[in-house]
Amino acid sequence: MPEKNMYSIPIMFKYKIRIMQKFFLTVAIICFSVALSAQDLQNEILISVNGNRTNAWYKGQTRDKKPHGMGVRKSKDGMLYVGDFSNREINGYGMMLGNKILNCNECVIYVGNWKSGKKNGVGTCYSENGDVLYSGKFENDKPIEPYPSVNSSTQKRFSLNKYTNSDKYWGEEKDGLFNGFGVYVWESGDLWFGNFKDGTRDGIGLYLDGNAEWATLNCKNDDCVQVASSLGRKERDEYNKAVRADVRKQNLELIAQGVSTIATGISQIQELKSSNSGGYSGEESVASRKTNSSGGTTKNSSQSKQVADCGPAWMTDSRTYGDYDTQLAKMQTYPERYDDYPAKVADIQSRMRQIRKKWETRGCVITKSPRE
């Protein structure tokens, strides 16, 4: 069998990538298979994956700081699960190892489908010596056919292979080759798990290093391509965080500009009210009128004419002026969004100037904006 490099794939981690050891049984590397006793599971698997830690732990993909995606988890009772998660629960396809595989006597490994933390769908139970105890359907965590199965496949086995360089493989085998679900662990504690076919990785799998960084790989005949990585996600999250902060800043600036525009309008109205004791309704106030001897009325002062002129038309133009001012504020905040930006700004400023000058000649005030 030709040699295969287990890690001949472009994973863009920032730390040093070492050349990984050879993967298969070769002349240079000798491996041997051992029985799957509980002690083997504890010493050879749990410790190789995460050192000597005995508490519950998790390595793998997360969402909102909860297991989500693919990962490895050890529970407080010593059970080890490798496979798919969804919102913290075991969901999808994976492998459970330990001495407490519920509803399956003498079973120490279950490989198959899960739903909400329970065995559901097609799965296989293995004994300590790696033999198949049951291969069939499960519902609500229980096998639905006679257990153990009398027709269980004798070709399929589960083995723990240890290499002289301290690497290990534990998983399903058939015809002397890695076939089915399995985990390859390097002596450093780095690991890859996923599906194997005729001794090569096949399909989506997950690579985990000793620092809990991960990379999702899509493999075919041991040729793997990186799909995603934890470092890429971190960089994307940092970028999105920076973008959100910039958007919040821009929104606050727009709010401040809007408040300033409203305050300007209120100030203009108050100035008009103070110059018009009877309001700014467009009709002459009673106080501004003086009855003459012929029964008509005359303006009381030069301000009375201003009140007559500064009516609904002034209010409409004042609002238009404010709208132009708000538009300028937005344009100055996002100039890259506007084609021919200088010409458009100049046109709006010219319109604002015309409105303001028109009312100045009539004796009415529209406060000049700094953006005009």
C-alpha positions in Angstrom: 0.0 0.0 0.0 1.5 3.4 -1.0 2.3 5.8 1.8 -0.1 8.7 2.4 0.7 12.0 4.1 -2.0 12.6 6.7 -1.6 16.3 6.6 -0.9 17.2 2.9 -3.6 20.0 3.0 -3.4 23.8 3.0 -4.6 24.7 6.6 -3.8 28.4 7.1 -3.1 28.4 10.9 -0.8 31.2 12.2 1.3 28.9 14.3 4.0 26.6 13.0 2.8 23.7 10.9 5.0 20.6 11.4 5.3 17.8 8.9 3.0 15.1 10.2 4.0 11.4 10.5 3.0 8.9 8.0 -0.5 7.5 8.3 -0.8 3.9 7.2 0.9 0.6 8.0 4.2 0.7 6.2 7.7 -0.9 6.6 9.0 2.1 8.5 6.0 2.3 10.9 4.8 -0.8 12.8 1.3 -0.8 14.4 -0.6 -3.3 16.5 -4.2 -3.6 17.5 -5.3 -4.0 21.1 -8.5 -5.1 22.8 -10.8 -2.3 23.8 -10.9 -2.6 27.5 -12.2 0.3 29.7 -8.6 0.9 30.8 -7.5 1.3 27.2 -10.3 3.8 26.6 -9.3 5.9 29.6 -5.5 5.8 29.2 -5.1 5.6 25.4 -7.9 7.8 24.2 -8.9 10.4 26.9 -5.3 11.2 27.9 -4.0 11.4 24.3 -6.8 13.8 23.3 -6.6 16.2 26.2 -3.6 15.4 28.5 -4.3 14.3 32.1 -7.3 16.4 32.7 -10.1 14.5 34.4 -12.8 17.1 34.5 -15.4 17.5 31.8 -14.2 19.4 28.7 -15.0 20.2 25.1 -12.9 20.9 22.0 -14.4 21.9 18.7 -16.8 24.3 16.9 -19.1 26.5 18.9 -21.9 29.0 18.5 -22.6 31.5 21.3 -20.0 29.7 23.4 -21.9 26.4 23.2 -20.9 23.2 21.3 -22.3 23.5 17.8 -20.9 21.8 14.7 -18.2 19.1 15.1 -16.2 18.5 18.2 -15.0 16.2 21.0 -16.5 16.2 24.5 -15.7 14.3 27.7 -18.5 14.2 30.3 -18.0 14.1 34.1 -18.7 10.3 34.1 -15.8 9.6 31.8 -17.9 9.1 28.6 -16.3 10.4 25.4 -18.2 11.6 22.4 -16.8 12.5 19.0 -19.0 13.9 16.3 -21.8 16.4 15.6 -23.4 18.8 18.0 -26.3 21.3 17.7 -26.9 24.0 20.4 -24.9 22.0 23.0 -26.8 18.7 22.4 -25.5 15.7 20.6 -27.2 15.7 17.2 -26.2 14.2 13.9 -23.6 11.5 13.5 -20.9 10.5 16.0 -19.2 8.0 18.3 -19.7 7.4 22.0 -17.1 5.5 24.0 -17.3 4.3 27.6 -18.8 1.8 29.9 -22.2 3.3 30.1 -23.8 3.0 26.7 -27.4 2.9 27.8 -29.8 0.1 26.8 -26.9 -1.9 25.1 -25.4 -4.5 27.4 -21.6 -5.1 27.1 -21.4 -2.3 24.6 -18.5 0.1 25.0 -18.7 1.9 21.7 -21.7 3.2 19.7 -21.2 4.7 16.2 -24.2 6.1 14.5 -27.0 8.6 14.4 -28.1 10.8 17.3 -31.1 13.1 18.0 -31.3 15.3 21.1 -28.6 13.4 22.9 -30.2 10.0 22.2 -29.4 7.2 19.8 -31.8 7.5 16.9 -31.6 6.1 13.4 -29.0 3.6 12.1 -26.1 2.7 14.4 -23.6 0.0 15.5 -22.7 -1.2 19.0 -19.2 -2.8 19.6 -18.0 -4.9 22.5 -14.6 -4.6 24.3 -12.9 -6.8 21.8 -14.1 -4.8 18.9 -16.8 -7.2 17.7 -20.2 -6.0 16.5 -22.9 -6.6 19.0 -25.7 -4.9 17.1 -26.0 -3.1 13.8 -29.5 -1.7 13.0 -32.0 0.9 13.9 -32.5 2.8 17.2 -35.4 4.8 18.5 -35.5 6.9 21.7 -32.0 5.6 22.7 -33.0 1.9 22.3 -32.4 -0.8 19.6 -35.7 -1.7 18.0 -34.6 -5.1 16.8 -33.4 -8.1 18.9 -30.3 -7.3 20.8 -27.6 -8.6 20.4 -28.1 -9.1 16.7 -27.6 -12.7 15.5 -26.9 -11.4 12.0 -24.3 -8.8 12.9 -21.6 -8.3 10.3 -18.4 -10.2 11.1 -16.4 -8.2 8.6 -16.8 -4.9 10.4 -14.8 -4.3 13.6 -13.7 -1.5 15.9 -10.0 -1.3 16.8 -7.4 0.7 18.6 -4.2 0.8 16.6 -1.0 2.1 18.2 2.1 3.0 16.2 5.7 3.0 17.3 5.8 6.8 17.0 3.0 7.1 19.6 0.4 7.9 17.0 -3.0 6.1 17.3 -6.0 5.3 15.3 -9.3 4.2 16.9 -12.3 3.6 14.8 -14.1 1.3 12.5 -12.3 -1.2 10.2 -13.2 -3.6 7.4 -11.0 -5.9 5.4 -8.0 -4.7 7.4 -8.4 -1.1 6.3 -9.9 2.0 8.0 -13.6 2.0 6.9 -16.3 3.9 8.6 -16.0 6.5 11.4 -12.6 6.9 13.0 -10.2 9.2 14.8 -6.4 9.6 14.1 -4.4 11.0 17.0 -0.8 12.2 16.8 1.5 11.9 19.7 1.2 15.7 20.2 -2.5 15.4 20.9 -3.6 16.8 17.6 -6.3 14.8 15.9 -8.5 14.4 12.9 -11.9 12.6 12.9 -14.4 11.8 10.2 -15.2 9.1 7.7 -12.8 6.7 6.1 -13.1 4.6 3.0 -10.6 1.9 2.1 -7.9 3.4 4.3 -8.3 7.0 3.2 -10.2 10.0 4.6 -13.5 10.5 2.7 -16.0 13.4 3.2 -16.1 16.2 5.8 -13.9 15.9 8.9 -12.5 18.1 11.6 -8.8 18.7 12.5 -8.1 19.8 16.1 -4.8 20.9 17.5 -3.5 21.1 21.0 -4.6 24.7 21.4 -8.2 23.8 20.5 -8.0 25.6 17.2 -9.9 23.7 14.5 -10.2 23.4 10.7 -13.0 21.7 8.7 -11.7 19.6 5.9 -13.4 18.1 2.8 -11.5 15.0 1.8 -11.5 12.6 -1.1 -9.0 9.7 -1.3 -7.0 11.5 1.4 -6.8 14.7 -0.7 -8.2 17.3 1.6 -9.3 21.0 1.1 -9.9 23.4 4.0 -13.5 24.6 4.2 -13.3 26.8 7.3 -11.2 27.3 10.4 -11.5 28.8 13.9 -8.8 31.4 13.1 -10.6 32.5 10.0 -13.8 32.8 12.0 -12.0 34.9 14.7 -10.7 37.3 12.1 -14.2 37.6 10.5 -15.8 38.2 13.9 -13.2 40.9 14.7 -13.9 42.6 11.4 -17.7 42.4 11.9 -17.2 43.9 15.4 -15.2 46.8 14.0 -17.8 47.4 11.3 -20.7 47.4 13.8 -18.7 49.9 16.0 -18.2 52.2 13.0 -21.9 52.0 12.1 -22.9 52.8 15.6 -20.6 55.8 15.5 -22.0 57.0 12.2 -25.6 56.6 13.5 -24.8 58.7 16.6 -23.4 61.4 14.4 -26.5 61.4 12.2 -28.7 61.6 15.4 -26.7 64.5 16.7 -27.0 66.2 13.3 -30.7 65.6 13.3 -31.1 67.0 16.8 -29.1 70.1 15.8 -31.4 70.6 12.8 -34.5 70.3 15.0 -33.0 72.7 17.5 -32.3 75.2 14.7 -35.9 75.0 13.5 -37.2 75.5 17.1 -34.9 78.5 17.5 -36.2 80.1 14.3 -39.8 79.6 15.4 -39.1 81.1 18.8 -37.4 84.1 17.2 -40.4 84.7 15.0 -42.8 84.4 17.9 -40.8 87.0 19.9 -41.0 89.4 16.9 -44.8 88.7 16.6 -46.8 89.2 19.7 -49.8 87.6 18.0 -48.0 84.6 16.5 -46.9 83.7 13.0 -50.1 82.5 11.5 -50.0 84.6 8.3 -52.9 86.8 9.5 -52.2 90.1 11.1 -52.4 90.0 14.9 -55.1 92.0 16.7 -52.3 93.9 18.5 -50.8 94.9 15.2 -53.9 96.5 13.9 -55.2 100.1 14.6 -58.6 101.1 13.5 -58.6 104.4 11.5 -61.3 107.0 11.2 -62.8 105.3 8.1 -63.3 102.1 9.9 -60.3 100.3 8.2 -57.1 99.1 9.8 -53.5 100.2 9.5 -50.2 98.4 10.3 -48.9 99.3 13.8 -45.2 99.0 12.8 -42.8 97.8 10.2 -42.9 94.4 12.0 -46.5 93.9 11.2 -45.6 93.5 7.5 -43.1 90.9 8.5 -45.7 88.9 10.4 -48.0 88.9 7.3 -45.2 87.7 5.1 -43.7 85.1 7.6 -46.7 82.7 7.4 -47.2 79.2 5.9 -44.9 80.0 3.0 -42.1 80.8 5.4 -42.7 77.6 7.3 -42.7 75.5 4.1 -39.4 77.1 3.0 -37.9 76.7 6.4 -38.6 73.0 6.4 -37.2 72.7 2.9 -34.0 74.4 4.1 -33.8 72.0 7.0 -34.3 69.0 4.7 -31.5 70.2 2.5 -29.3 70.6 5.5 -30.0 67.0 6.6 -29.2 65.7 3.1 -25.9 67.5 3.1 -25.1 65.9 6.5 -25.7 62.5 5.1 -23.7 63.2 2.0 -20.8 64.4 3.9 -20.9 61.3 6.1 -20.9 58.9 3.1 -19.4 60.9 0.2 -18.4 57.6 -1.5 -22.0 56.7 -2.2 -22.6 59.7 -4.4 -21.5 60.2 -8.0 -20.3 63.7 -8.9 -20.3 64.5 -5.1 -18.9 68.1 -5.3 -21.3 69.2 -7.9 -24.3 67.8 -6.0 -23.2 69.5 -2.8 -22.7 72.8 -4.6 -26.2 72.6 -6.1 -27.9 71.9 -2.7 -25.9 74.7 -1.1 -27.0 77.1 -3.9 -30.7 76.2 -3.3 -30.3 76.7 0.5 -28.7 80.1 -0.1 -31.5 81.2 -2.5 -34.2 80.3 0.1 -32.4 82.1 2.9 -31.7 85.2 0.9 -35.3 85.4 -0.4 -36.7 85.6 3.2 -34.0 88.0 4.3 -35.2 90.5 1.7 -38.7 90.1 3.2 -37.4 90.7 6.7 -37.8 87.1 7.9 -35.1 85.0 9.4 -33.8 81.6 8.4 -30.7 80.8 10.4 -27.8 80.0 8.2 -26.5 76.4 8.5 -22.7 75.9 8.7 -23.1 73.4 5.9 -24.5 76.0 3.5 
